[in-house]
Amino acid sequence: MKKIDIYTGPMCNYCSAAKHLLSKKNAKYNEMDIGTDTTKMDEMLKRTNGARSVPQIFIGNYYVGGYDQLKALEVEGKLDSLLKD
């Protein structure tokens, strides 16, 4: 599977939902909590061109966006192929 980065924050239900969906797919991900590591906030802002909401998800070099976009990929049947190498 491709490398997955997910930027999360404290008390974030959408973050939990995104992690649950990825786990359901047996996808391993790197979680970066912007609430506990401010350098990750700066990194996230650069990678997303300024998006401040969490989660922010990257699969390989593909910028997914947030949970709604991740769920839409699943509903459209595109998530499985995106996760594969």
N, C-alpha and C positions, 0 to 999 in steps of 0.2 A: 504494500500500500504506500501511497504517497505520504510525505511529511505533512502533518496537519498542525497548524498553529491556531490557538484560540485565545484571544484576549478576553478576560472576564473581570468582573467586579464583585464586590461584596453584596450579598442579599439580592442577587439578580436571578429572577425566575427564568428569563429567557436564556441566560447562560446555562442554567441547570438543564433546561429543555434541550439545548444544543448538545451539551455533553451527553445527555441520555440518548439522543438520536445517534450520535457518533458511536457510543458504546454498543448500542443495539446492532450496529453495522460491524461490530468487532474492529473498529478503527481506533488505533492508538493516536493520541494527540498530546501536544505540548501545551499545557495551560499556563498562561501568564496573567497573574492577578494584578491589575493596574492599581488596585487599592493598597497593596502591600509593597509594591515596587514602582516608584514614580518614574524610574528610567524606562519601564515598559510602557507607560502612558505616552512618553515622548516617541518611543519606537512605533507604537500603534498609530499615533497621529501622522507620522511620516509615511508609514506603509499604506495608510488609508486615505491620504490626502486630506486629513483634517477631521475624519469621522470621530465623534466623541462618545457615541453610545456603545454599550457592550451587549452582547458579545460582538467581536469582529473576528471573522474566520477566514483563514487561508488554507487552501488545499493545494500543495505543491506551490506553483507560482500563480495559481488562480485565486483571485480575491473574490470570495463568496459574498461577503457582507455580513449581515446579522442572522439571527435565527430564522426570521421570516423567509429570507432568501435560501437558507439551507433547507428548510422544510419544503419550499417550492421545488427545489431540485429533486427532493425525494418524491414528491407527488407527481412530478413530470417524468419520473423514471430515469433521471440523469445522474443521480448521486452515486450509484454503484459504479458506473463507468468512470466517473471523475475520481473516485477513490483508488481505482486500480492503477498500477504502475504502467 
